[in-house]
Amino acid sequence: MAKANLAEKMKELEQVVEKLRQNELDIEEAVKLYESGIKLAATIKSYLEEVQTKIRVLSENGEKEVDASKLGKKEQ
């Protein structure tokens, strides 16, 4: 996901949240919006974790580029 795509996903998520705040939704529509919001949030979170890992690897190794094999979930 590129920066522009991240901005688009964030905007979509904001729109979902705004719609969910309206009291005019029926339960089926609210559930669909909630599901959509959860999926968007997961996509955004995954991208941000990937970027965080890339930054950590770059910082630790003083590298200018990161080998894709070095990217992974951070250890917990």
Biopython code that builds the backbone (N, CA, C, O; Angstrom):
import numpy as np
from Bio.PDB.StructureBuilder import StructureBuilder

atoms = [
    (1, "MET", "N", (0.861, -1.173, 0.000)),
    (1, "MET", "CA", (0.000, 0.000, 0.000)),
    (1, "MET", "C", (0.899, 1.225, 0.000)),
    (1, "MET", "O", (1.778, 1.353, 0.852)),
    (2, "ALA", "N", (0.689, 2.103, -0.928)),
    (2, "ALA", "CA", (1.456, 3.340, -1.027)),
    (2, "ALA", "C", (0.847, 4.403, -0.115)),
    (2, "ALA", "O", (-0.255, 4.244, 0.410)),
    (3, "LYS", "N", (1.596, 5.488, 0.055)),
    (3, "LYS", "CA", (1.136, 6.572, 0.927)),
    (3, "LYS", "C", (-0.238, 7.090, 0.507)),
    (3, "LYS", "O", (-1.110, 7.305, 1.349)),
    (4, "ALA", "N", (-0.427, 7.288, -0.791)),
    (4, "ALA", "CA", (-1.718, 7.777, -1.285)),
    (4, "ALA", "C", (-2.813, 6.771, -0.971)),
    (4, "ALA", "O", (-3.919, 7.143, -0.580)),
    (5, "ASN", "N", (-2.496, 5.497, -1.145)),
    (5, "ASN", "CA", (-3.467, 4.453, -0.848)),
    (5, "ASN", "C", (-3.777, 4.412, 0.644)),
    (5, "ASN", "O", (-4.922, 4.173, 1.029)),
    (6, "LEU", "N", (-2.781, 4.638, 1.479)),
    (6, "LEU", "CA", (-2.997, 4.695, 2.923)),
    (6, "LEU", "C", (-3.950, 5.838, 3.254)),
    (6, "LEU", "O", (-4.869, 5.671, 4.056)),
    (7, "ALA", "N", (-3.737, 6.977, 2.648)),
    (7, "ALA", "CA", (-4.605, 8.128, 2.875)),
    (7, "ALA", "C", (-6.038, 7.813, 2.444)),
    (7, "ALA", "O", (-6.996, 8.202, 3.112)),
    (8, "GLU", "N", (-6.172, 7.114, 1.334)),
    (8, "GLU", "CA", (-7.504, 6.729, 0.854)),
    (8, "GLU", "C", (-8.175, 5.785, 1.838)),
    (8, "GLU", "O", (-9.356, 5.942, 2.147)),
    (9, "LYS", "N", (-7.422, 4.799, 2.332)),
    (9, "LYS", "CA", (-7.978, 3.839, 3.286)),
    (9, "LYS", "C", (-8.379, 4.537, 4.586)),
    (9, "LYS", "O", (-9.415, 4.217, 5.170)),
    (10, "MET", "N", (-7.566, 5.485, 5.037)),
    (10, "MET", "CA", (-7.890, 6.233, 6.250)),
    (10, "MET", "C", (-9.170, 7.041, 6.041)),
    (10, "MET", "O", (-10.030, 7.103, 6.920)),
    (11, "LYS", "N", (-9.282, 7.653, 4.871)),
    (11, "LYS", "CA", (-10.485, 8.442, 4.567)),
    (11, "LYS", "C", (-11.718, 7.542, 4.532)),
    (11, "LYS", "O", (-12.772, 7.908, 5.051)),
    (12, "GLU", "N", (-11.584, 6.364, 3.918)),
    (12, "GLU", "CA", (-12.691, 5.408, 3.878)),
    (12, "GLU", "C", (-13.111, 5.020, 5.293)),
    (12, "GLU", "O", (-14.301, 4.956, 5.603)),
    (13, "LEU", "N", (-12.121, 4.762, 6.145)),
    (13, "LEU", "CA", (-12.411, 4.379, 7.518)),
    (13, "LEU", "C", (-13.118, 5.512, 8.262)),
    (13, "LEU", "O", (-14.056, 5.269, 9.021)),
    (14, "GLU", "N", (-12.674, 6.726, 8.049)),
    (14, "GLU", "CA", (-13.336, 7.884, 8.664)),
    (14, "GLU", "C", (-14.790, 7.983, 8.209)),
    (14, "GLU", "O", (-15.672, 8.294, 9.009)),
    (15, "GLN", "N", (-15.040, 7.720, 6.932)),
    (15, "GLN", "CA", (-16.402, 7.771, 6.410)),
    (15, "GLN", "C", (-17.279, 6.689, 7.038)),
    (15, "GLN", "O", (-18.445, 6.924, 7.357)),
    (16, "VAL", "N", (-16.703, 5.509, 7.208)),
    (16, "VAL", "CA", (-17.436, 4.417, 7.846)),
    (16, "VAL", "C", (-17.804, 4.799, 9.279)),
    (16, "VAL", "O", (-18.943, 4.617, 9.707)),
    (17, "VAL", "N", (-16.831, 5.329, 10.008)),
    (17, "VAL", "CA", (-17.081, 5.733, 11.392)),
    (17, "VAL", "C", (-18.164, 6.802, 11.460)),
    (17, "VAL", "O", (-19.050, 6.750, 12.313)),
    (18, "GLU", "N", (-18.085, 7.758, 10.564)),
    (18, "GLU", "CA", (-19.095, 8.826, 10.544)),
    (18, "GLU", "C", (-20.492, 8.262, 10.280)),
    (18, "GLU", "O", (-21.462, 8.659, 10.924)),
    (19, "LYS", "N", (-20.582, 7.345, 9.340)),
    (19, "LYS", "CA", (-21.887, 6.729, 9.040)),
    (19, "LYS", "C", (-22.405, 5.939, 10.243)),
    (19, "LYS", "O", (-23.601, 5.951, 10.533)),
    (20, "LEU", "N", (-21.490, 5.249, 10.943)),
    (20, "LEU", "CA", (-21.899, 4.461, 12.101)),
    (20, "LEU", "C", (-22.392, 5.344, 13.245)),
    (20, "LEU", "O", (-23.188, 4.903, 14.074)),
    (21, "ARG", "N", (-21.931, 6.562, 13.291)),
    (21, "ARG", "CA", (-22.361, 7.491, 14.342)),
    (21, "ARG", "C", (-23.789, 7.992, 14.120)),
    (21, "ARG", "O", (-24.419, 8.513, 15.040)),
    (22, "GLN", "N", (-24.283, 7.834, 12.922)),
    (22, "GLN", "CA", (-25.653, 8.266, 12.620)),
    (22, "GLN", "C", (-26.634, 7.269, 13.233)),
    (22, "GLN", "O", (-26.407, 6.060, 13.197)),
    (23, "ASN", "N", (-27.678, 7.767, 13.773)),
    (23, "ASN", "CA", (-28.670, 6.904, 14.415)),
    (23, "ASN", "C", (-29.722, 6.394, 13.448)),
    (23, "ASN", "O", (-30.650, 5.693, 13.854)),
    (24, "GLU", "N", (-29.589, 6.738, 12.172)),
    (24, "GLU", "CA", (-30.614, 6.384, 11.194)),
    (24, "GLU", "C", (-30.385, 5.032, 10.534)),
    (24, "GLU", "O", (-31.182, 4.626, 9.689)),
    (25, "LEU", "N", (-29.336, 4.333, 10.889)),
    (25, "LEU", "CA", (-29.002, 3.064, 10.248)),
    (25, "LEU", "C", (-29.843, 1.929, 10.796)),
    (25, "LEU", "O", (-30.142, 1.871, 11.989)),
    (26, "ASP", "N", (-30.222, 1.018, 9.889)),
    (26, "ASP", "CA", (-30.834, -0.198, 10.397)),
    (26, "ASP", "C", (-29.704, -1.155, 10.785)),
    (26, "ASP", "O", (-28.550, -0.947, 10.411)),
    (27, "ILE", "N", (-30.040, -2.183, 11.520)),
    (27, "ILE", "CA", (-29.031, -3.077, 12.087)),
    (27, "ILE", "C", (-28.197, -3.768, 11.004)),
    (27, "ILE", "O", (-26.991, -3.943, 11.177)),
    (28, "GLU", "N", (-28.819, -4.160, 9.903)),
    (28, "GLU", "CA", (-28.088, -4.848, 8.834)),
    (28, "GLU", "C", (-27.038, -3.933, 8.215)),
    (28, "GLU", "O", (-25.904, -4.348, 7.972)),
    (29, "GLU", "N", (-27.423, -2.692, 7.965)),
    (29, "GLU", "CA", (-26.484, -1.736, 7.379)),
    (29, "GLU", "C", (-25.360, -1.420, 8.358)),
    (29, "GLU", "O", (-24.204, -1.292, 7.956)),
    (30, "ALA", "N", (-25.690, -1.296, 9.631)),
    (30, "ALA", "CA", (-24.678, -1.014, 10.651)),
    (30, "ALA", "C", (-23.669, -2.153, 10.746)),
    (30, "ALA", "O", (-22.469, -1.911, 10.877)),
    (31, "VAL", "N", (-24.149, -3.387, 10.680)),
    (31, "VAL", "CA", (-23.250, -4.549, 10.754)),
    (31, "VAL", "C", (-22.329, -4.582, 9.543)),
    (31, "VAL", "O", (-21.139, -4.862, 9.683)),
    (32, "LYS", "N", (-22.860, -4.301, 8.359)),
    (32, "LYS", "CA", (-22.035, -4.280, 7.143)),
    (32, "LYS", "C", (-20.971, -3.184, 7.227)),
    (32, "LYS", "O", (-19.817, -3.404, 6.860)),
    (33, "LEU", "N", (-21.359, -2.022, 7.706)),
    (33, "LEU", "CA", (-20.392, -0.928, 7.863)),
    (33, "LEU", "C", (-19.329, -1.284, 8.891)),
    (33, "LEU", "O", (-18.145, -1.022, 8.679)),
    (34, "TYR", "N", (-19.743, -1.874, 9.992)),
    (34, "TYR", "CA", (-18.798, -2.278, 11.040)),
    (34, "TYR", "C", (-17.787, -3.278, 10.483)),
    (34, "TYR", "O", (-16.585, -3.154, 10.717)),
    (35, "GLU", "N", (-18.284, -4.265, 9.748)),
    (35, "GLU", "CA", (-17.409, -5.262, 9.134)),
    (35, "GLU", "C", (-16.418, -4.603, 8.179)),
    (35, "GLU", "O", (-15.231, -4.932, 8.176)),
    (36, "SER", "N", (-16.911, -3.676, 7.374)),
    (36, "SER", "CA", (-16.055, -2.942, 6.447)),
    (36, "SER", "C", (-14.988, -2.150, 7.205)),
    (36, "SER", "O", (-13.823, -2.119, 6.807)),
    (37, "GLY", "N", (-15.397, -1.518, 8.288)),
    (37, "GLY", "CA", (-14.457, -0.750, 9.101)),
    (37, "GLY", "C", (-13.382, -1.617, 9.725)),
    (37, "GLY", "O", (-12.214, -1.232, 9.769)),
    (38, "ILE", "N", (-13.772, -2.786, 10.205)),
    (38, "ILE", "CA", (-12.804, -3.717, 10.798)),
    (38, "ILE", "C", (-11.780, -4.162, 9.753)),
    (38, "ILE", "O", (-10.587, -4.238, 10.046)),
    (39, "LYS", "N", (-12.238, -4.451, 8.551)),
    (39, "LYS", "CA", (-11.333, -4.872, 7.481)),
    (39, "LYS", "C", (-10.379, -3.732, 7.093)),
    (39, "LYS", "O", (-9.186, -3.955, 6.892)),
    (40, "LEU", "N", (-10.912, -2.524, 6.992)),
    (40, "LEU", "CA", (-10.064, -1.369, 6.666)),
    (40, "LEU", "C", (-9.023, -1.144, 7.761)),
    (40, "LEU", "O", (-7.851, -0.906, 7.471)),
    (41, "ALA", "N", (-9.451, -1.221, 9.007)),
    (41, "ALA", "CA", (-8.535, -1.019, 10.129)),
    (41, "ALA", "C", (-7.428, -2.077, 10.127)),
    (41, "ALA", "O", (-6.270, -1.762, 10.402)),
    (42, "ALA", "N", (-7.775, -3.318, 9.821)),
    (42, "ALA", "CA", (-6.781, -4.389, 9.769)),
    (42, "ALA", "C", (-5.775, -4.155, 8.642)),
    (42, "ALA", "O", (-4.580, -4.391, 8.817)),
    (43, "THR", "N", (-6.253, -3.694, 7.496)),
    (43, "THR", "CA", (-5.368, -3.390, 6.370)),
    (43, "THR", "C", (-4.404, -2.264, 6.732)),
    (43, "THR", "O", (-3.207, -2.343, 6.453)),
    (44, "ILE", "N", (-4.930, -1.233, 7.347)),
    (44, "ILE", "CA", (-4.104, -0.085, 7.757)),
    (44, "ILE", "C", (-3.084, -0.523, 8.797)),
    (44, "ILE", "O", (-1.909, -0.166, 8.703)),
    (45, "LYS", "N", (-3.519, -1.289, 9.781)),
    (45, "LYS", "CA", (-2.622, -1.760, 10.838)),
    (45, "LYS", "C", (-1.483, -2.605, 10.263)),
    (45, "LYS", "O", (-0.323, -2.438, 10.638)),
    (46, "SER", "N", (-1.827, -3.507, 9.356)),
    (46, "SER", "CA", (-0.830, -4.365, 8.727)),
    (46, "SER", "C", (0.214, -3.540, 7.986)),
    (46, "SER", "O", (1.412, -3.797, 8.101)),
    (47, "TYR", "N", (-0.242, -2.552, 7.229)),
    (47, "TYR", "CA", (0.679, -1.692, 6.495)),
    (47, "TYR", "C", (1.591, -0.928, 7.448)),
    (47, "TYR", "O", (2.800, -0.852, 7.224)),
    (48, "LEU", "N", (1.026, -0.367, 8.498)),
    (48, "LEU", "CA", (1.826, 0.404, 9.449)),
    (48, "LEU", "C", (2.832, -0.476, 10.182)),
    (48, "LEU", "O", (3.948, -0.035, 10.460)),
    (49, "GLU", "N", (2.455, -1.712, 10.500)),
    (49, "GLU", "CA", (3.401, -2.639, 11.125)),
    (49, "GLU", "C", (4.551, -2.964, 10.185)),
    (49, "GLU", "O", (5.702, -3.053, 10.613)),
    (50, "GLU", "N", (4.241, -3.142, 8.900)),
    (50, "GLU", "CA", (5.271, -3.428, 7.905)),
    (50, "GLU", "C", (6.250, -2.252, 7.789)),
    (50, "GLU", "O", (7.465, -2.440, 7.729)),
    (51, "VAL", "N", (5.699, -1.055, 7.760)),
    (51, "VAL", "CA", (6.541, 0.140, 7.666)),
    (51, "VAL", "C", (7.386, 0.289, 8.931)),
    (51, "VAL", "O", (8.566, 0.630, 8.854)),
    (52, "GLN", "N", (6.791, 0.036, 10.081)),
    (52, "GLN", "CA", (7.526, 0.127, 11.349)),
    (52, "GLN", "C", (8.697, -0.855, 11.356)),
    (52, "GLN", "O", (9.801, -0.505, 11.772)),
    (53, "THR", "N", (8.458, -2.067, 10.901)),
    (53, "THR", "CA", (9.519, -3.066, 10.831)),
    (53, "THR", "C", (10.616, -2.619, 9.881)),
    (53, "THR", "O", (11.800, -2.765, 10.183)),
    (54, "LYS", "N", (10.233, -2.083, 8.748)),
    (54, "LYS", "CA", (11.215, -1.611, 7.765)),
    (54, "LYS", "C", (12.066, -0.497, 8.357)),
    (54, "LYS", "O", (13.285, -0.488, 8.183)),
    (55, "ILE", "N", (11.445, 0.428, 9.045)),
    (55, "ILE", "CA", (12.184, 1.528, 9.671)),
    (55, "ILE", "C", (13.126, 0.992, 10.736)),
    (55, "ILE", "O", (14.269, 1.436, 10.847)),
    (56, "ARG", "N", (12.638, 0.030, 11.523)),
    (56, "ARG", "CA", (13.482, -0.551, 12.575)),
    (56, "ARG", "C", (14.706, -1.227, 11.972)),
    (56, "ARG", "O", (15.821, -1.042, 12.461)),
    (57, "VAL", "N", (14.510, -2.003, 10.918)),
    (57, "VAL", "CA", (15.625, -2.694, 10.259)),
    (57, "VAL", "C", (16.599, -1.681, 9.678)),
    (57, "VAL", "O", (17.813, -1.837, 9.812)),
    (58, "LEU", "N", (16.080, -0.654, 9.040)),
    (58, "LEU", "CA", (16.949, 0.381, 8.474)),
    (58, "LEU", "C", (17.749, 1.070, 9.572)),
    (58, "LEU", "O", (18.948, 1.304, 9.417)),
    (59, "SER", "N", (17.106, 1.386, 10.654)),
    (59, "SER", "CA", (17.765, 2.093, 11.750)),
    (59, "SER", "C", (18.826, 1.224, 12.414)),
    (59, "SER", "O", (19.926, 1.690, 12.709)),
    (60, "GLU", "N", (18.491, -0.032, 12.646)),
    (60, "GLU", "CA", (19.423, -0.930, 13.330)),
    (60, "GLU", "C", (20.662, -1.212, 12.490)),
    (60, "GLU", "O", (21.768, -1.313, 13.022)),
    (61, "ASN", "N", (20.481, -1.335, 11.200)),
    (61, "ASN", "CA", (21.578, -1.749, 10.336)),
    (61, "ASN", "C", (22.205, -0.597, 9.564)),
    (61, "ASN", "O", (23.194, -0.793, 8.859)),
    (62, "GLY", "N", (21.650, 0.587, 9.686)),
    (62, "GLY", "CA", (22.179, 1.723, 8.950)),
    (62, "GLY", "C", (22.105, 1.518, 7.448)),
    (62, "GLY", "O", (22.914, 2.063, 6.697)),
    (63, "GLU", "N", (21.138, 0.737, 7.020)),
    (63, "GLU", "CA", (21.005, 0.420, 5.594)),
    (63, "GLU", "C", (20.181, 1.483, 4.885)),
    (63, "GLU", "O", (19.391, 2.203, 5.496)),
    (64, "LYS", "N", (20.392, 1.556, 3.575)),
    (64, "LYS", "CA", (19.617, 2.472, 2.758)),
    (64, "LYS", "C", (18.397, 1.768, 2.171)),
    (64, "LYS", "O", (17.405, 2.416, 1.836)),
    (65, "GLU", "N", (18.466, 0.453, 2.046)),
    (65, "GLU", "CA", (17.347, -0.345, 1.552)),
    (65, "GLU", "C", (17.250, -1.591, 2.426)),
    (65, "GLU", "O", (18.225, -2.012, 3.048)),
    (66, "VAL", "N", (16.065, -2.163, 2.456)),
    (66, "VAL", "CA", (15.857, -3.359, 3.259)),
    (66, "VAL", "C", (15.587, -4.532, 2.335)),
    (66, "VAL", "O", (14.743, -4.464, 1.441)),
    (67, "ASP", "N", (16.319, -5.607, 2.571)),
    (67, "ASP", "CA", (16.079, -6.857, 1.865)),
    (67, "ASP", "C", (14.719, -7.384, 2.326)),
    (67, "ASP", "O", (14.445, -7.441, 3.525)),
    (68, "ALA", "N", (13.888, -7.759, 1.392)),
    (68, "ALA", "CA", (12.534, -8.213, 1.728)),
    (68, "ALA", "C", (12.547, -9.388, 2.700)),
    (68, "ALA", "O", (11.609, -9.547, 3.481)),
    (69, "SER", "N", (13.589, -10.210, 2.667)),
    (69, "SER", "CA", (13.649, -11.361, 3.566)),
    (69, "SER", "C", (13.835, -10.947, 5.023)),
    (69, "SER", "O", (13.572, -11.738, 5.929)),
    (70, "LYS", "N", (14.290, -9.699, 5.261)),
    (70, "LYS", "CA", (14.475, -9.214, 6.626)),
    (70, "LYS", "C", (13.191, -8.677, 7.218)),
    (70, "LYS", "O", (13.117, -8.426, 8.421)),
    (71, "LEU", "N", (12.185, -8.500, 6.393)),
    (71, "LEU", "CA", (10.921, -7.970, 6.883)),
    (71, "LEU", "C", (10.073, -9.082, 7.456)),
    (71, "LEU", "O", (9.958, -10.154, 6.863)),
    (72, "GLY", "N", (9.502, -8.838, 8.562)),
    (72, "GLY", "CA", (8.614, -9.798, 9.194)),
    (72, "GLY", "C", (7.967, -9.139, 10.375)),
    (72, "GLY", "O", (8.220, -7.971, 10.670)),
    (73, "LYS", "N", (7.150, -9.871, 11.034)),
    (73, "LYS", "CA", (6.499, -9.329, 12.220)),
    (73, "LYS", "C", (7.546, -9.133, 13.304)),
    (73, "LYS", "O", (8.474, -9.927, 13.456)),
    (74, "LYS", "N", (7.368, -8.047, 14.054)),
    (74, "LYS", "CA", (8.299, -7.809, 15.141)),
    (74, "LYS", "C", (8.109, -8.870, 16.205)),
    (74, "LYS", "O", (7.007, -9.381, 16.404)),
    (75, "GLU", "N", (9.181, -9.190, 16.878)),
    (75, "GLU", "CA", (9.113, -10.195, 17.930)),
    (75, "GLU", "C", (8.389, -9.623, 19.125)),
    (75, "GLU", "O", (8.569, -8.464, 19.500)),
    (76, "GLN", "N", (7.567, -10.468, 19.711)),
    (76, "GLN", "CA", (6.801, -10.007, 20.863)),
    (76, "GLN", "C", (7.277, -10.690, 22.111)),
    (76, "GLN", "O", (6.752, -10.434, 23.194)),
]
sb = StructureBuilder()
sb.init_structure("model")
sb.init_model(0)
sb.init_chain("A")
sb.init_seg("    ")
for serial, (resi, resn, name, xyz) in enumerate(atoms, 1):
    if name == "N":
        sb.init_residue(resn, " ", resi, " ")
    sb.init_atom(name, np.array(xyz, "f"), 0.0, 1.0, " ", f" {name:<3s}", serial, name[0])
structure = sb.get_structure()
